[in-house]
Amino acid sequence: ADCMRRNLDGRVETIFPLEDIKNKRKVIQFIKDILKDNVKLRIQNKDGSYSLKEKVSV
């Protein structure tokens, strides 16, 4: 996101090391899960139009 005020209001970011391998794996899996695009997924067709893809089960 850019640094415009509307994008920064109410936003908190933090950085910290994940030294415990078990916790590191949990966080990585959590991030993978939330980044899955399984709701209202659209695929761009060759002609530039979009088609709604069926919901993917998780």
C-alpha positions in Angstrom: 0.0 0.0 0.0 1.1 3.5 -0.6 1.8 5.9 2.3 -1.3 8.1 1.9 -3.0 8.9 5.2 -6.2 7.0 4.4 -4.1 3.8 4.0 -2.2 4.3 7.3 -5.1 5.3 9.7 -5.9 2.4 12.0 -3.0 0.3 10.7 -0.4 -1.3 12.9 2.7 -3.1 11.6 5.4 -4.8 13.6 8.5 -6.8 12.9 10.0 -9.4 15.1 12.1 -12.5 14.7 10.5 -16.0 14.8 13.2 -18.1 16.3 11.1 -21.1 17.3 10.8 -23.3 14.3 7.4 -24.6 15.3 5.9 -21.1 15.6 7.6 -20.1 12.4 5.9 -22.9 10.5 2.5 -22.0 12.1 2.9 -18.4 11.0 4.0 -19.3 7.5 1.0 -21.7 7.1 -1.3 -19.0 8.5 -0.1 -16.5 5.9 -0.5 -19.1 3.1 -4.0 -19.8 4.2 -5.1 -16.1 4.3 -3.6 -15.4 0.9 -5.5 -18.2 -0.8 -8.0 -16.6 -3.2 -11.0 -18.8 -2.7 -13.8 -16.3 -2.6 -15.2 -14.5 -5.7 -12.1 -15.6 -7.7 -12.2 -14.4 -11.3 -10.1 -15.5 -14.2 -9.2 -13.2 -17.0 -10.1 -14.7 -20.4 -8.0 -14.2 -23.6 -10.5 -11.5 -24.8 -10.0 -9.5 -21.6 -13.3 -10.4 -20.0 -13.5 -12.1 -16.7 -15.2 -15.3 -15.6 -16.2 -16.2 -12.0 -14.5 -19.3 -10.9 -16.3 -21.8 -8.7 -15.5 -21.5 -5.0 -12.5 -23.6 -4.1 -12.8 -25.7 -0.9 -10.1 -25.2 1.6 
